[in-house]
């Protein structure tokens, strides 16, 4: 997941757009991303569509924090 949301993504845009761009860059389906992130496919779909709100406990903490 750390590779999906990285500094190489555009600095502007919604969380969903950034998540989708990172998922596409990693060549993952929503189902594959959901499995790797231990989220439901519906959660990934909702986050990308902007209808879901990301929670801090859904994502791993960066190394060193």
C-alpha positions in Angstrom: 0.0 0.0 0.0 2.9 2.4 0.7 3.9 2.2 -2.9 0.4 3.2 -4.0 0.2 6.5 -2.3 3.6 8.0 -2.9 5.4 11.3 -3.5 5.4 10.5 -7.2 1.7 11.0 -7.5 0.2 14.4 -8.4 0.1 16.8 -5.4 -3.4 18.0 -6.4 -6.6 16.0 -6.5 -9.0 14.2 -4.3 -7.9 11.2 -2.2 -10.0 9.0 -4.5 -8.2 10.2 -7.6 -4.8 9.7 -6.0 -5.8 6.2 -4.8 -7.1 5.3 -8.3 -3.9 6.6 -10.0 -1.7 4.7 -7.6 -3.8 1.5 -8.1 -3.5 1.9 -11.8 0.2 2.6 -11.6 0.6 -0.6 -9.6 -1.5 -2.5 -12.2 -4.0 -3.7 -9.5 -7.7 -4.2 -9.7 -9.9 -2.9 -7.0 -10.3 -6.4 -5.8 -6.5 -6.9 -5.6 -5.9 -3.6 -3.8 -8.7 -4.5 -1.3 -7.1 -7.8 -0.5 -3.6 -6.3 -0.1 -5.0 -3.5 2.1 -7.3 -5.8 4.0 -10.3 -3.7 3.1 -13.5 -4.7 1.3 -13.7 -4.1 -2.4 -16.7 -1.9 -1.7 -14.6 0.3 0.5 -11.9 0.7 -2.2 -14.7 1.5 -4.7 -16.3 4.0 -2.4 -13.0 5.7 -1.6 -12.1 6.1 -5.3 -15.6 7.4 -6.0 -15.3 9.9 -3.2 -18.4 8.5 -1.4 -16.3 6.9 1.3 -14.1 8.7 3.8 -10.6 7.4 4.5 -9.9 6.6 8.2 -6.4 6.6 9.6 -6.8 3.0 10.8 -7.4 1.8 7.3 -3.8 2.5 6.1 -0.4 1.5 7.4 1.8 4.1 9.1 4.8 5.2 7.2 8.1 3.7 8.2 9.8 5.5 11.1 6.6 7.1 12.5 
